[in-house]
Amino acid sequence: MSGHSKWANIKHKKGKADAARGKVFSKIAKEIMVAAAQGGGNVDDNISLRALVQKAKGVSMPKDNIERAIKKGTGELEGGKLEEGSYEGYAAGGIAVVVKVLTDNKNRSASDVRHAFTKAGANMAEQGAVSRMFQRKGQIFIDKALTDEETLMDLVLEAGAEDLKTEDEQFEVITEPSDFDAVSEAITAAGIEMAESAITMIPDVVTEVTDIDKAHSIMRFIDALEELDDVQDVYSNFDISDEIAAQLEEE
């Protein structure tokens, strides 16, 4: 789930089980294939690909896997043709959900996503009905230990960033999609490592859930979507209250 809400922060802290690492590698490999197909396989010339390679290394993805994904994207190896798709709907309590997929079989991905919605009692919506509640933005996270706020602020604003926010242990840089590459390049050129960077969808309004049972239900639904092989990302305006966050921290 993209974004750093209280729920996303807790999820990030708890991490993923080792058994899920294969799925993580598969999803990153697909992103690498698309980036290589769109901008070429040279990481020095393709800022999006470079960011994804850094992301892959950050989760200990084997070098061979990374190189194979790049070659599939550039056409040096077979199996690199993927299509993008998206599905939208509402979870319990009117929580907005947008599901992005990368797939070699749209019928399969549509069926899998529809099944997850049905099983969770969620409702799918027409294209655009939910996504209009989000803005497409570049989003970059940088650990606070690597730089100070004033230095980073001057750097990213000069490069074209829209905003700099302070999270618990990280800075969050927001850009327009068209400025994402330039800002990422400026950060990299300054020798500052990015913890995460992506073009994402940020909700205009966040819906906070204050009931623990409802929160668990929505979390299970989002997890089920993210477990699907073709799903690359799930965007939602879901968040939790401080009280619920404290309870989840103790679980």
C-alpha positions in Angstrom: 0.0 0.0 0.0 1.5 3.3 -1.1 1.9 6.3 1.2 3.1 6.6 4.8 -0.1 6.7 6.9 -0.1 5.5 10.5 -1.3 2.1 9.2 1.4 2.0 6.5 4.1 2.9 9.1 3.0 0.0 11.4 2.9 -2.4 8.5 6.4 -1.3 7.4 7.8 -1.8 10.9 6.3 -5.3 11.2 7.8 -6.2 7.8 7.0 -9.2 5.6 7.6 -12.8 6.3 10.5 -14.5 4.5 8.0 -16.7 2.7 6.7 -13.6 0.9 10.1 -12.5 -0.4 9.5 -14.4 -3.7 6.4 -12.3 -4.3 8.3 -9.1 -3.5 11.1 -10.1 -6.0 8.5 -10.9 -8.6 6.7 -7.5 -8.3 10.0 -5.5 -8.4 11.1 -7.6 -11.4 8.0 -6.6 -13.3 8.6 -2.9 -12.5 12.2 -3.2 -13.7 11.0 -4.9 -16.9 8.6 -2.0 -17.7 11.1 0.7 -16.8 13.8 -1.0 -19.0 11.3 -1.3 -21.9 10.3 2.4 -21.6 13.7 4.0 -21.0 16.4 1.4 -21.9 18.5 -0.9 -19.8 21.3 1.5 -18.9 20.9 2.5 -15.3 23.1 5.6 -15.9 20.6 6.9 -18.5 17.4 5.7 -17.0 16.7 7.3 -13.6 13.5 5.2 -13.1 15.4 2.0 -13.7 18.2 3.1 -11.3 15.7 3.8 -8.5 14.2 0.3 -9.0 17.5 -1.4 -9.0 18.3 0.4 -5.7 14.9 -0.8 -4.4 15.7 -4.4 -5.5 19.1 -4.3 -3.8 17.4 -2.9 -0.6 15.4 -6.1 -0.3 18.4 -8.3 -1.1 17.1 -9.3 -4.6 19.8 -11.4 -6.3 21.9 -9.7 -8.9 21.0 -12.3 -11.5 17.3 -11.7 -11.0 17.8 -7.9 -11.6 19.8 -8.4 -14.7 17.4 -11.0 -16.1 14.5 -8.5 -15.5 16.3 -5.8 -17.4 17.1 -8.0 -20.3 13.5 -9.1 -20.5 12.4 -5.5 -20.6 14.8 -4.6 -23.3 13.9 -7.6 -25.4 17.2 -9.4 -25.0 15.3 -12.3 -23.3 11.8 -13.5 -24.0 8.9 -12.9 -21.6 9.0 -9.2 -21.1 5.6 -8.2 -22.6 3.4 -6.9 -19.8 0.2 -4.8 -19.8 -0.8 -2.3 -17.2 -4.3 -2.2 -15.8 -6.3 -0.8 -12.9 -9.4 -1.6 -10.9 -11.3 0.6 -8.5 -13.8 0.2 -5.7 -14.8 0.7 -2.1 -14.0 -1.4 1.0 -16.0 -1.3 4.2 -16.9 2.1 5.5 -16.5 3.7 2.0 -12.8 3.3 2.0 -11.5 4.2 -1.5 -9.3 1.6 -3.2 -7.4 1.6 -6.5 -5.6 -1.5 -7.6 -2.8 -1.3 -10.2 -1.7 -4.5 -12.0 1.1 -5.5 -14.4 0.1 -8.7 -16.2 0.6 -11.0 -19.2 -3.1 -12.1 -18.9 -5.7 -9.4 -18.2 -8.5 -11.9 -17.9 -6.7 -13.6 -15.1 -5.9 -10.5 -13.2 -9.4 -9.1 -13.6 -10.9 -12.4 -12.3 -8.5 -12.5 -9.3 -9.1 -8.9 -8.3 -12.9 -9.3 -8.6 -12.8 -12.4 -6.5 -10.8 -10.6 -3.7 -13.4 -7.7 -3.8 -16.3 -10.2 -3.6 -14.8 -12.3 -0.8 -14.2 -9.1 1.3 -17.7 -7.8 0.7 -16.2 -4.8 -1.1 -17.7 -3.2 -4.2 -16.0 -2.5 -7.5 -16.7 0.7 -9.2 -16.5 2.1 -12.8 -13.1 3.3 -14.1 -12.4 6.9 -12.8 -15.1 6.8 -10.1 -12.5 6.3 -7.3 -9.2 7.3 -8.9 -10.5 10.9 -9.3 -10.2 11.1 -5.4 -6.4 10.7 -5.8 -3.6 12.8 -7.3 -0.8 11.3 -9.2 2.5 12.5 -7.6 6.1 11.6 -7.3 7.0 10.5 -3.8 10.4 10.1 -2.3 11.4 9.0 1.2 14.8 9.8 2.8 16.0 8.7 6.2 16.5 11.6 8.5 19.9 10.3 9.6 21.3 11.0 6.1 20.7 14.8 5.9 19.1 17.8 7.7 15.8 19.3 6.8 17.1 22.7 5.7 19.7 21.2 3.4 17.2 18.8 1.8 14.6 21.6 1.5 16.9 23.9 -0.4 18.0 21.0 -2.7 14.6 19.6 -3.6 12.8 22.9 -4.0 15.4 24.2 -6.4 15.2 21.0 -8.4 11.4 21.4 -8.8 9.8 19.6 -5.8 6.3 20.6 -4.7 6.7 20.0 -0.9 8.8 18.5 1.8 7.1 16.8 4.8 8.6 15.4 8.0 7.5 11.9 9.0 8.6 10.0 12.2 12.0 8.9 10.9 12.0 10.1 7.3 11.5 13.1 5.1 8.9 12.8 2.4 9.4 14.7 -0.8 6.4 15.3 -3.1 6.7 16.3 -6.8 4.6 16.5 -9.9 5.2 13.4 -12.0 6.9 15.5 -14.6 9.5 16.8 -12.1 10.1 13.4 -10.4 13.2 12.5 -12.5 14.8 15.9 -12.0 14.3 15.9 -8.2 15.5 12.2 -7.9 18.6 13.1 -10.0 19.4 16.1 -7.8 19.1 14.0 -4.6 21.3 11.3 -6.1 23.9 13.8 -7.3 24.1 15.2 -3.8 25.1 11.8 -2.5 21.9 11.3 -0.6 20.4 7.8 -0.7 16.6 7.5 -1.2 14.8 4.9 0.9 11.9 4.7 -1.4 10.9 6.5 -4.6 8.0 6.1 -7.0 5.3 7.7 -9.0 2.3 7.0 -6.8 -1.3 8.1 -6.1 -2.0 10.2 -3.0 -5.5 10.6 -1.7 -7.0 14.1 -1.5 -8.8 13.2 1.7 -7.8 10.4 4.2 -10.6 8.4 5.9 -9.7 7.4 9.4 -11.1 4.2 10.9 -11.7 4.2 14.7 -13.1 0.7 15.1 -10.6 -2.1 15.5 -12.7 -4.8 13.9 -13.4 -2.7 10.8 -9.7 -1.8 10.7 -8.7 -5.5 10.7 -11.3 -6.3 8.0 -9.9 -3.5 5.7 -6.3 -4.6 6.4 -7.1 -8.2 5.5 -8.7 -7.0 2.2 -5.7 -4.9 1.3 -3.3 -7.7 2.2 -5.3 -10.1 0.0 -5.1 -7.8 -2.9 -1.4 -7.2 -2.5 -0.8 -11.0 -2.3 -2.2 -11.4 -5.9 0.6 -12.2 -8.3 -0.4 -9.5 -10.9 -1.0 -6.7 -8.4 1.8 -4.2 -8.3 0.3 -1.7 -5.8 -2.8 -0.9 -3.9 -3.7 2.8 -3.3 -6.2 3.7 -0.6 -7.3 6.6 1.6 -7.5 4.2 4.6 -5.9 5.2 7.8 -6.3 4.5 11.5 -6.8 6.5 14.6 -4.0 6.9 17.2 -5.9 4.6 19.5 -6.1 1.8 16.9 -2.5 2.4 16.0 -1.4 1.8 19.6 -3.5 -1.5 19.7 -2.0 -2.7 16.5 1.5 -2.0 17.7 0.9 -4.3 20.7 -0.4 -7.2 18.5 
